[in-house]
Amino acid sequence: MSELRELSYKEISYIRSALEGYIGLLKLDIESEETDDDERMDLQEDLLFYEKLLYTFQKSEKQSVDLKQIQSIAIKKR
């Protein structure tokens, strides 16, 4: 059975920041002239997934600042 732990505000911020950077790279790849139509479709699907994930982390980060408490996001321990 796997154990879960809560992410700290700092970890949530780092993950949010990394997702924003990765989304930026995906957008550049989509706009690239070197990307064919099939790759562009795959990248757009990836973009939707990561934007939804980013929204979750942005909401959690904002809530933890507004309420001065961290909404927990559980992840598996290694």
VMD Tcl script that draws the C-alpha trace (Angstrom):
set ca {
  {0.00 0.00 0.00}
  {1.39 3.41 -0.91}
  {1.74 6.24 1.55}
  {0.66 9.78 0.74}
  {2.07 13.06 1.97}
  {1.00 16.69 1.65}
  {2.88 19.12 -0.55}
  {4.19 22.28 1.04}
  {3.35 25.73 -0.32}
  {6.90 25.96 -1.68}
  {6.56 22.63 -3.52}
  {3.20 23.70 -4.96}
  {4.77 26.95 -6.18}
  {7.70 25.14 -7.78}
  {5.43 22.69 -9.58}
  {3.15 25.51 -10.76}
  {6.14 27.42 -12.08}
  {7.52 24.35 -13.87}
  {4.13 23.68 -15.47}
  {3.94 27.27 -16.72}
  {7.38 26.90 -18.29}
  {6.53 23.58 -19.90}
  {3.25 24.95 -21.25}
  {5.19 27.81 -22.81}
  {7.46 25.33 -24.56}
  {4.48 23.34 -25.81}
  {2.96 26.52 -27.26}
  {6.22 27.31 -29.05}
  {6.32 23.78 -30.47}
  {2.71 24.08 -31.68}
  {3.51 27.36 -33.45}
  {6.70 25.97 -34.97}
  {6.73 25.49 -38.71}
  {8.72 22.28 -38.20}
  {5.76 20.57 -36.52}
  {3.51 18.53 -38.79}
  {-0.26 18.28 -38.35}
  {-0.21 14.98 -36.40}
  {2.43 16.26 -33.99}
  {0.52 19.52 -33.60}
  {-2.65 17.62 -32.64}
  {-0.73 15.56 -30.06}
  {0.86 18.70 -28.64}
  {-2.54 20.41 -28.38}
  {-3.90 17.43 -26.43}
  {-0.86 17.60 -24.13}
  {-1.40 21.33 -23.73}
  {-5.00 20.82 -22.59}
  {-3.91 18.22 -20.03}
  {-1.12 20.38 -18.60}
  {-3.31 23.50 -18.51}
  {-5.89 21.63 -16.42}
  {-3.12 20.43 -14.11}
  {-1.73 23.97 -13.91}
  {-5.16 25.30 -12.97}
  {-5.29 22.85 -10.04}
  {-1.92 24.03 -8.75}
  {-2.74 27.72 -9.30}
  {-5.98 27.31 -7.37}
  {-4.21 25.48 -4.55}
  {-1.43 28.08 -4.40}
  {-3.89 30.99 -4.38}
  {-6.02 29.37 -1.73}
  {-3.04 28.71 0.50}
  {-2.02 32.39 0.27}
  {-5.54 33.72 0.80}
  {-6.31 31.45 3.73}
  {-2.76 31.25 5.08}
  {-3.07 27.51 5.03}
  {-2.11 24.91 2.50}
  {-4.71 22.90 0.73}
  {-3.24 19.45 0.60}
  {-2.42 17.67 -2.60}
  {-1.45 14.09 -1.87}
  {1.36 12.41 -3.80}
  {2.87 8.97 -3.47}
  {6.05 8.69 -1.43}
  {8.95 6.98 -3.11}
}
mol new
graphics top color blue
foreach p $ca { graphics top sphere $p radius 0.5 }
foreach p [lrange $ca 0 end-1] q [lrange $ca 1 end] { graphics top cylinder $p $q radius 0.2 }
display resetview
